[in-house]
């Protein structure tokens, strides 16, 4: 047996598509005590650019229930700034 190994064969690029349920994801983040408002704001910014528009009422209620109305305002403000930067 020789001391060298042949390199693995090269593979072509593959297009992989993932579908993410962003509404479910943000609800999980809100329920996770380790997630911060900043992390939730990032996901909220993705939802702002989603088509069709997500149902924000239950998301907003969950945010208020966890943090407060001022927490919701903070998350929305940061989310809009993030969404506008990525537009």
C-alpha positions, -999 to 999 in steps of 0.1 A, spaced: 0 0 0 14 34 -9 19 62 16 -2 88 -2 -40 91 -4 -58 103 -34 -77 135 -30 -114 132 -28 -132 137 -61 -143 173 -68 -180 178 -67 -200 203 -87 -219 231 -70 -254 223 -59 -282 248 -55 -298 242 -22 -330 260 -12 -342 262 24 -376 273 35 -378 289 68 -410 295 88 -399 330 100 -431 334 121 -425 302 140 -388 311 144 -395 345 159 -421 330 183 -395 304 194 -369 332 199 -394 353 219 -401 322 241 -364 315 246 -352 334 276 -316 334 263 -326 353 231 -321 391 234 -342 419 219 -314 425 194 -317 389 181 -354 391 179 -351 424 160 -329 408 134 -356 381 127 -383 408 128 -364 427 101 -366 396 79 -403 395 85 -407 431 74 -394 422 40 -415 390 37 -442 385 11 -469 378 19 -468 399 50 -468 378 82 -493 381 110 -477 407 132 -504 409 158 -495 377 177 -458 384 173 -462 419 187 -483 406 216 -457 380 225 -430 406 225 -450 429 247 -458 400 270 -421 392 274 -405 426 274 -431 455 274 -445 480 250 -412 499 251 -394 466 243 -417 462 212 -408 498 201 -371 491 205 -374 459 185 -394 476 157 -370 506 155 -339 483 153 -357 460 128 -366 488 105 -331 502 105 -318 467 97 -344 462 69 -336 495 53 -298 488 53 -304 455 36 -329 469 10 
